[in-house]
Amino acid sequence: MTLPTKLTVARLLATFVIMAFLFAPGWIAKALALAGFLLASATDWVDGYLARRWRQTSPLGALLDPIADKVLVLGMFLAFVQLRLIPAWMVLVIALREFLITGVRLFAASRNVVLPAAKEGKHKTVSQVVAILAILVILLVQEWLGKESISARAVAAMHWTMLGCLWVAMVLTVISGASFFWRHRAVLRDAARR
């Protein structure tokens, strides 16, 4: 197994460690969750960069990389739902788009058709990561200061900040999904006939 693939596997496994920190009490646990997410997100860029630079791309790495990305992002969002920080239906919309497009990509790949990522997908990913980071930072601040010592107005502002970031991520996720299906409609029709 190449180093880039090992980094991808590490990102996949790190998701569950980060989620454990999220559910643990105290600001240190929340700080570790934030640091872990930042580190895991960085490996997404590093493993791709190293794979290209060292010419160590592999079918296993190509398969695991998007899976690790989705497990990390959806795992974090599901943890936030469990902690009652964000609405479950918004995460369901994001998860549905991810599963649909992954399924379509796998279907197309089984017919030797590659459906490349586009700018909308990158914007969607950035918006999701920003939303997760915003929620983690707010959680850390609340744990550090103590919720009882934060004014009601500040708590409300934090709540609306989390929801606002999630709305942006959800809207961009839906737009990128619709754009993906529209852009590849002819390819998908041809692939379905094969």
C-alpha positions in Angstrom: 0.0 0.0 0.0 1.4 3.4 -1.0 1.8 6.3 1.4 -1.0 8.3 -0.3 -3.3 5.4 0.2 -2.2 5.0 3.8 -3.1 8.7 4.4 -6.5 8.1 2.8 -7.1 5.1 5.1 -5.9 7.2 8.1 -8.4 9.9 7.2 -11.2 7.3 7.1 -10.2 5.9 10.5 -9.7 9.4 12.0 -13.3 10.2 11.4 -14.4 7.9 14.2 -11.8 9.3 16.6 -12.9 12.8 15.8 -16.6 11.8 16.4 -15.6 10.3 19.8 -14.0 13.6 20.8 -17.2 15.4 19.8 -19.3 13.4 22.2 -16.8 13.7 25.1 -17.4 16.5 27.5 -15.1 19.5 28.0 -13.3 22.0 25.9 -10.2 19.9 25.5 -12.2 17.2 23.7 -13.8 19.8 21.4 -10.3 21.3 20.7 -9.0 17.8 19.8 -12.1 17.3 17.5 -11.3 20.6 15.7 -7.6 19.8 15.4 -8.4 16.3 14.2 -10.8 17.6 11.5 -8.3 20.1 10.3 -5.6 17.4 10.1 -7.9 14.9 8.4 -9.0 17.6 5.9 -5.4 18.4 5.1 -4.6 14.8 4.3 -7.2 15.0 1.6 -5.0 17.5 -0.3 -1.7 15.8 0.7 -2.6 12.3 -0.4 -3.7 13.6 -3.8 -0.7 15.8 -4.2 1.7 13.0 -3.3 0.0 10.4 -5.5 0.3 12.7 -8.5 3.9 13.9 -7.7 5.3 10.4 -7.0 3.1 8.8 -9.7 1.6 6.5 -7.1 -2.0 6.7 -8.2 -3.8 3.3 -7.8 -7.2 1.9 -8.3 -7.5 1.3 -4.5 -6.5 4.9 -3.8 -8.9 6.2 -6.4 -11.7 4.1 -4.8 -10.9 4.9 -1.2 -10.3 8.7 -1.5 -13.9 9.8 -2.3 -15.2 7.3 0.2 -13.0 8.7 2.9 -14.1 12.2 2.1 -17.8 11.4 2.3 -17.4 9.4 5.5 -15.5 12.3 7.1 -18.1 15.0 6.1 -21.2 12.9 6.6 -19.9 11.5 9.8 -19.4 15.0 11.2 -22.8 16.2 10.1 -24.5 13.1 11.6 -22.6 13.7 14.9 -23.9 17.3 14.9 -27.5 16.0 14.3 -27.0 13.6 17.2 -25.8 16.5 19.4 -29.0 18.4 18.3 -27.0 21.2 16.8 -28.4 21.1 13.2 -31.7 19.7 11.6 -31.5 16.1 10.4 -33.5 16.9 7.2 -30.7 19.2 5.9 -28.1 16.5 6.5 -30.4 14.0 4.7 -30.5 16.3 1.6 -26.7 16.5 1.6 -26.3 12.7 2.1 -28.8 11.9 -0.6 -26.9 14.0 -3.2 -23.6 12.3 -2.2 -25.0 8.8 -2.4 -26.8 9.5 -5.7 -23.8 10.9 -7.5 -21.5 8.2 -6.1 -23.9 5.6 -7.3 -24.1 7.2 -10.8 -20.3 7.4 -11.0 -19.9 3.8 -10.1 -22.6 2.8 -12.6 -20.9 4.9 -15.3 -17.5 3.4 -14.4 -18.9 -0.1 -14.7 -19.5 0.8 -18.4 -16.0 2.3 -18.8 -17.3 5.9 -18.6 -15.5 8.4 -16.4 -17.5 11.3 -15.0 -15.0 14.0 -13.9 -15.6 16.4 -11.0 -16.3 20.0 -11.8 -15.9 23.4 -10.2 -19.4 23.2 -8.6 -18.3 20.1 -6.8 -15.2 21.8 -5.4 -17.3 24.8 -4.2 -19.7 22.3 -2.5 -16.9 20.6 -0.7 -15.4 23.9 0.5 -18.8 25.0 1.8 -19.3 21.8 3.7 -15.8 22.0 5.2 -16.4 25.6 6.2 -19.8 24.7 7.8 -18.2 21.9 9.8 -15.3 24.2 10.9 -17.8 26.9 12.0 -19.8 24.5 14.0 -16.7 23.0 15.6 -15.3 26.5 16.5 -18.7 27.5 18.0 -18.8 24.2 20.0 -15.3 24.9 21.3 -16.1 28.5 22.3 -19.3 27.3 24.1 -17.4 24.6 26.0 -14.5 26.9 26.9 -16.6 29.8 28.1 -19.4 27.7 29.5 -22.9 28.1 28.0 -24.3 29.6 31.1 -21.8 32.5 30.9 -22.7 33.4 27.3 -25.5 35.9 26.8 -28.7 34.8 25.2 -28.0 37.1 22.2 -24.6 35.5 21.7 -26.0 32.0 21.9 -28.7 33.0 19.3 -26.0 34.5 17.0 -23.9 31.3 17.3 -27.0 29.2 16.5 -27.9 31.3 13.4 -24.3 31.2 12.3 -24.3 27.4 12.3 -27.6 27.3 10.5 -26.5 29.9 7.9 -23.3 28.0 7.1 -25.3 24.8 6.8 -27.8 26.4 4.5 -25.1 27.7 2.2 -23.5 24.2 2.1 -26.9 22.5 1.4 -27.8 24.9 -1.4 -24.4 24.5 -3.1 -24.7 20.8 -2.6 -28.1 20.7 -4.4 -26.9 23.1 -7.1 -23.7 21.0 -7.8 -25.8 17.8 -7.9 -28.3 19.3 -10.4 -25.4 20.6 -12.5 -23.7 17.2 -12.4 -26.8 15.4 -13.8 -27.5 18.2 -16.4 -23.9 18.3 -17.6 -23.7 14.5 -18.0 -27.2 13.7 -19.1 -26.2 12.5 -22.6 -23.3 10.4 -21.2 -25.7 8.9 -18.7 -28.3 8.1 -21.3 -25.7 6.4 -23.5 -24.2 4.5 -20.5 -27.7 3.2 -19.5 -28.3 1.8 -23.1 -25.0 -0.2 -23.0 
